[in-house]
Amino acid sequence: MIKGIKHIIFDLGGVLLNIDYNLTEKAFIDAGIANFGELYAQLGQTPLFDDLETGKIGRDEFITALQTISDVSLTSEQILHAWNAMLLDFPVRRLQLLQQLRLYYDLVLLSNTNEIHEETFNNILMTDRGIPNIGVFFDRVYFSHRVGMRKPNRDIFERILEECSFKPADTLFIDDSPQHIATAKELGIQTIYLEKGMTIEDTVFKSLQ
């Protein structure tokens, strides 16, 4: 743990919430899209996912776009099931860590996400742990689709620093995407890049156990 830290900004997927993107690809293939890898790459070249993550489009527009570009007929339920398949679980130790850390630090959640996934991961949390939403563990929550900004752009980091009155040198950012870490570093924020195989409970905050 880096010394001199007063505030911690957490990423969500891959840091607090276990995710597996391959499960979404498999679910779409099982639904009949054999070339989903190519389809996903094609859609990735359009503004569709950026627009979903910044709130410019919502659930219905996203579903319609996937139905339009797909060679097979997909129901809304099939698309939602496949899109959400990547979202797994919140290990209880991570949630306990957040409770401990909040006694000593300001905690902020910063996630590139969308309205479909927000509803689903909060449902997972409620079903598994009886907790209504992930926001209860944080002082402030910044979801990209709600604030209209997303990582790795500087503006979302600058907004957090300004609104929360955080000094970059006193702030720690934990994320599993190197491009997000790079932007935070440029702004003088302390960072921990959570590489594959690392977890906050077994690597970063192991001494708190």
Secondary structure as UniProt FT lines:
FT   TURN            3..4
FT   STRAND          7..10
FT   TURN            14..16
FT   HELIX           21..30
FT   TURN            31..32
FT   TURN            34..35
FT   HELIX           36..44
FT   HELIX           48..53
FT   TURN            54..55
FT   HELIX           59..69
FT   HELIX           76..84
FT   TURN            85..86
FT   HELIX           92..101
FT   TURN            102..104
FT   STRAND          106..111
FT   HELIX           115..129
FT   HELIX           134..137
FT   STRAND          140..143
FT   HELIX           144..147
FT   TURN            151..152
FT   HELIX           154..164
FT   HELIX           168..170
FT   STRAND          171..175
FT   HELIX           178..186
FT   TURN            187..188
FT   STRAND          190..193
FT   TURN            196..197
FT   HELIX           200..204
FT   HELIX           206..208
//
